[in-house]
Amino acid sequence: MSIPNFLSIHIGKFRLGVIKGGIGIRRFDKPRKNKQPPLGFDTQATRPAKHRCKEDSSLFFLLMGLKDLLFTARASGLDRHRSYNLPQIHFLSNAIEDLELQCYKLELPRSCVKLSSLRKLSLRDVYMDDHTVKNLVCGCPLIEYLEFASCHLCEGFKSLELFGPITLNKIKIVRCQGVERLDINALNVRFLEIHGSFISCKVNIVFCKNLTHLKLSGIDIKDEWFYTQISKLSVLEVLNVSSSNGLKNVKISNPCLKELFIVSWWDLVELNIDTPKLHSLYYVGNMIFLSANALALLEISLSFTSKNVETQRFIELLANFHHFSEVLNLHINMSEMNVMVPSEVRETIPSPLSNLEVLNFVSYRTRPTVFKIAKVVDSLLWFAPHTKTISVDKDECSFEFTYKKQLIYEGEVVSCCKSLPISCWHHCMEAVKVVFKEGSNKIKYTLNGAGIWDKIVALCEVWQLRKSAGFGLFLVV
């Protein structure tokens, strides 16, 4: 099929139209985000074959000095799903640095591709095959960025193998249909994103030896694949995996990993993390059995989607981070009652997070009442007896604590909780700064002296009563 005969060229805020030799200009007010739009072609009707060679050659000479180029082929009516062959002469430009192709069938010239200045190539809704992609990339010796979005493999092709020159730095693949096997052999690629949905697609990335950032979403991968592939990426620093249904018992072992994002692994039961340099862990999903060897871990964000959580299991999970993290962001998609720790549990189980300094708690399901906020803070203080800061519901309420000299009990029996050898917060709290937030306004209180806890409860009750009555913030007297 040929390309259509209407081409609209986007330069700044103006559109230059070329129709069988005629030229017209009109204003175009949709620049691309964060930069000027590249030269673009928006084709809407099929042109006669007798004009094709002459017009393609004329257009090539018109565009040969341009650096940014966007080709879009669009049909109307019953032909809206039709794709067009791109004029092959455009693969011989030495000036183009940024090329984006949309809605084309990719066929290369018989001679070699010579896009010697191309640095960024984006293919969107393009029909292609493995051989064509290889030849195209090989003809771009300076390419740095390669993107495939909603592309389709031509009939008879089921695999896609990507090689790249030493300049190729980032690859992004989004929803490419028909791919059953994906092999990426690009030694110097540092950023790789693969977004589903692939259906049982086999992915091989072990040859990306310099990969530092990996993002996978909606891909059907298994436990064994995850361990063998990730462990061989020896310089990987950031790993983000979301929306996976195939992972159940996962071990992540990597010597350089610093940031780990695990989101919506719906079948996950157990996660073992052996990452000595990990400093940030972000988890969203159901309650799981988790163990971690991450001595450098500084910040943890846990967001549980389970409606019911057993207190004992919840405490055991938090205890995994006893020696590691200084900051814990705890997000729970359920009632705050699920984090209440009964007195009988406090008397038999040690506090799991005695080294924690900052604890941020958010309950997504129900909005806590003020009285419950006080009880939540009490439980959170049991989890982390000497934490410096606690915030509730995205800083709507925050509490900053100072303590007396930490007590170490010697043979003394403490009736309130089993916190030995760390002193219970009830015995050593010296003062607390309370901040209530309402919109952009904040009001601050400092409480100290005897009966601090009773003062916290009373203050929260007054705040809630005035807020529910619509009086807004109140003044300190």
N, C-alpha and C positions, 0 to 999 in steps of 0.2 A: 504494500500500500504506500502511497505517496503522502507527503505532508500537505496540509491545507495551503490555500493561497493567501490567507490573511495573516499578517505578522504584526504584532504590536510590540514596539520597543520601549521599554521603561527606562527613562533616564531622569533621575531626580523626581520632580513632580509633574513631568510631562510625558505623554505617550506619543510616539511617532509611529504612524501606521503606514505599511507598505502593501499595496494591493495592485499586482500586475503593473508595477512601474509607477503607480500613483502614490503620492506622499501626503499625509495630513497630520496635524499636530493638535492634541487637546490635553487639558490638565488632568493629572493623575495624582490623587491625594492619598495613596496608601503605601507609604514607604515601608520598607522592611524594618523590623525591630532593631534598634540600636545602630543602624547604619544605613547609608544610602542604598537604594535598591539596585541590583545589577541590571544589566541590559536584559530585557525579557522578550519572549515571543509567546503570544497567546493565539493559537491557530484554531479556526472555527469552521472551515469548509474545505473540501477537497479541490485542489486545483488540477487543471488538465495536465496530462503527462507531457504534452509537447512543449509546455513552458518550463518544465522542471529543471532541465540541465542549465539553460541560460540563466534562469532566475537564481538557482543555487549558486552558480559561479559569481553572478553579480553581487549577491548577498554576502558571499565570502569576502570579496574584496572590500565591501562596505564595512565589514566587521573585523577585518584581520588585525586591526590595532587595538581592539578592545580587550580589557582585562577581566571584567565580570560579565558573565553571560548566563541567561536563564531561558531555556527552551520549554514551552508548555504547549502541548497539542491537545485541543479540546474540540469535541464534536458536539453537535446539537441534535435534539430530537431522538430518533431511533438509533443514531450512531454514537450516542454519548459514551458507550463502553468501548469504542473503537480505539485502537492504537495505531500510530503512524511511524514509518521509517524515517529516522533522522538523516538529512543529507550527509553523506559520508565525507564530503569535503571539509566539514567543520572539525574533523578529527585531525586536521593537519595544521592547526593554528599554533604559532609559536608565542603568541602574546597572552592568551587566556590564562588567568590565574585561578579563577573561581567559576566552575561550570556546574550548573544544575539542570538536569533533564527530567521532565515530567511527562507521563503518558506516552512514551515512545517504545517502539520495539528496537532493541539495540542490535544493530548490525554494523560491523566495522569494515573499513575499506580493505581491498586486497593487499595494498601496500601497508607498511607498518604505521601504527598510530604515532603521531609526533606532536604531542601536547607538552612541549619541552618546558613550559613555564607554569604548568598547572600545579596548584598547591591544594586546592579543595575541590572534591568531586562528590556531588550528591545525586543519587538516582532515586526517583520517586514514582511509584506506579509504572515501572518499566519492565517490559518483557526481555529476558536475557537468558543466556546459558553460561555454563562454567567456563568454556573456552573463550568466549567473548570477553568476559570479565577479566580473565587472566591477561589477555592481550591488551586490553584497555589500560589496566594498571601498569603493565610493563612499559607502555608508551608514555608514562608520566613519571620521569625520573626524579622530580622534585616534590611529588605529592606528599602532603602531610596529614590530610583529613579525608576519610572515605566513609560515605553514608549510603545505606540501602534502606528505603522505607516503603513498605507495602509493595515490594517488587514480586515478580512472578518468574519461576523457571519455565523455560519453553518446554514443550511436550517432548518427553523422552529423557529429560534431565532431572535427577533427584538429589544430586549433591552439589555443594558449592565449596570450592577450595580457594582461599585467598592468600596470595603471596604479596609481598610489598618491598619496595626499595628501602634503603636504610633511613630515608627521610620520613617514612610513614609513621606518624605519632599517635593517631587516634582512629578507631574504627567504631562505627555505630550501625547496628542492624536492628530494624524494627519491623515486626510482623511480615516477614517474607514467606509467602505461601509456596507449598510444594517441596520445601527443603527437608530432606530426610537425613542428610549428613552435612555437617559444617566443619571444615578443617581450616584453621587459621594458622598460617606459618609466616609470621611477620616478626622477625627477631627484635626490632627496636620499638614496636608498639608499646606505649605506656598506658594508654586509656582504651578500654574496650567495654562497649555496652551491647548487650544482646537482649532484646525484648521480644516476648512471644506474640502470637502463639505459634510455637512449633508443636507439631504432633509427633511425639516419640522421636524427636530429632537428636541424633548423636552429635555431640559437640566435642571437638578436640582443640585445646588451646595450650598444650604443654610446651609447644615450641615458641611461645611468646615469652622468652626468657627475661625480658626487661619490663614486663608488665607490672605497673605499680597500682593501677586503679581498675577494678573489675566490677561491673554491674550486670546482674542477671535478673530477668523478670519474666515470669510466665513460661518457664522452660521446664520440660519434663526431664529431670535428672535424678539419679539414684545415689544412695549412700556411698557405694564404692567409687563411683565417678568423682564425687565431691572430694573424698579424701585423697585419691591418687592425683587428681588434677591440681588441687589447691596446694598440696604439699610440695609440688614440683615448681611452683611459681615462687622462686626463692627471694625475690625482691618486692613481692606484693605488699602494699601498705594499706590499701583501702578495699574492703570487700563488702558489697551490697547485694543481697539475694532476697528477692521477694516473690510472693505468689507461686510457691512451689508445692505440688501435691505428692511428689515422689520421695521426699526425704523423711526418714523415720528415726534412725539411730545414727547420728552424724558425729564424726570427729573432725575437728578443724585443727590442723597442726601446721604452723608456719612461723619461721623464725623472725620475720620482719613485719608482720601484720600489726598495724597501729589502730585502725578503726574497723569495726565490724557491725554491719547492719543486717539484722535478720527480721524479716517482715512476712507474716502470714504464711508460715510453713504449716499447713493445716494438718498434716499427718505426723508431725514431729512428736516423738515421745521422749527422746533423750538427746542431749547435746553435751559433748565433751570438748572443751576449748583448751588447747595447749599452745599458747601464744605469748611468749615471755615479754614482748615489747608492746603488747596491746594496751592502749591507754583510754579507749572509748568503746563501750559496748551498748548497742541500741537493739532492743528485742521487742517485737510486737507479735502476740499470739497467745495460745493456750498455755496453761500451767504445764511445765515439763520437769523432768529430772535433769538437773544441770550441774556440771562440775567444771571448774576452771583452774588452770594454772596460768595466771596472768599477773605477775608480780608488779608490773608497771601500771596496772589499771587504776585510773584516776576518776573516771565518771561512768556511771551506769544509768541507762534509761530502760525501765521495764514497764511494758504496757500489756496488761493481761486482759484478754477478751473473754475468759471463762466467767460464767455467771456465778458459779459456786466454787469457792476455794477452801480447802481444809486448812485450818489454822496451823496444824502441825507441819503440813507439807510446805506451806508458805514460809514458815520460819526456817525450815531446813534449806529452802532455796536461797533465802537471803544470807544464811550463814556461810554459803560458798564464797561470799565476798568479804568476809570478816577481816582479812589481812590486806585487802587490795585497795578498794575504792575509797575516796574521800568524799565524793559527791554521788548521791543516789536520787534519780528522778523516778518516782513510782507512780504509774498511771494505771488505774483500775477501772474497768468497764462494768462496775457493779456497785452495790451499796457500800458505803463506808463502814457498815457494820461488819463486813468481812475482814477488816483489819483489826477489829477489836480483839484484844488478847485477854482472855478470862484470868481471874486472879489465881485459879488453881494451876494454870499453865505457867504463869510468872513465877510461881513458887517452886516449880520443878525443872524448868528449862532456862539455861543462861541466855542473856541478851545476845542476839546474833551479830550486831553491828556496833561493837563498842568503840571502834576506831573512826566511825563516820563523822564528818564535820558538817555536811550540808545535806538535808533531806527535804525534797520537794514532792508533795503528794497532790494528786489530782484524781477526783472521782467523777467519771463521765456519766454515770447512770442516773444517780439522784443527787440533787444539790443538798449538802449537809445543812442541818439547822445549826444555830450557834451552839446549843448545848452539845450536839453531836461533834461539832468542831473541837470543843474542849476535850471530849472523850477520845477523839481521833488523835489529838496532840499528845494526850496521855499515853496512848498505845505506841505512837511513834517515838516518844521519849523512852519507852521501854525497849523498843527495837534498837535505838541508838542512845544510850544513857547520857552521853556527854556531847551530843551534837551541838554545834554552835548556832545553826539556823534551821528552822522548819518553816516551810511555806505550804499553804493549803489552797487548793483551787486556783492555780495560776496566779499566785501572789495576792489573792483577794484578802487573805489574812496571812501575816507572817510574824514569826516569833524569833527574836534573837536572844540567846541565853548566855549568861556568864555564870561561872561556877566558883565556889570556894576552892581552896587547895584540895585536889582530889584525894579522897580518903581510901586507904587500903585497909580493909578489915582483917584483924588477926584473931580468928576464933570467935568473932562476934556473929551471932545469928540474926539475920535480918528477916523480919516477918513479911515485908511488902513484896519482895521478889528475890529470885536467886541470881544476883548480879555479881557475886564474889568472883575474883577479888576486886572488881570495879564497884565503886560506890553507886548506889541508886540515886537518881536525880533528885528524889524527894529529900535526900540527906545533905546535898551539897550545892543546890542551886542558890545563887546569890541575888541575881536580878534578871529581869526579862524586859526587852523592848518589844512592844506590840504595835503593829502597823495594820490599819484597816484601809482598804482601797475601794473607792467608789468612782468609777469613771477615771478622770484624770486627777481627782482629788485624793489626798492621803492625810490621815490623822494618826499621830504617834503618841504612845503612852510608854512610860517607864514605871515598872512595878518592882518593888524590892521589900525587904523586911520579912517579918513573919507572915505565914499564911499566903504565900505567893500564889499557890494554886487556886485558892478560894477567890483571890482577886482576879485571876484570869477568867474564871467561870463567870463571875459577876459582871466583869467588863464586857464579855462577849454577849451576855444576855441583854444588857442595855443596848448595845450596838444593834443587835438583831431586832429588838422591839422598835427602836426608832427607825430602822431601815424599812421594816415591814409596814410601819405606819406612814411612810413617805416623808419623814422629816429630814432625811438626808443625814449628813455628818453633824456631829455635835461637838461642842467646844470643851476643852479641858478646863476644869474649875479648880 
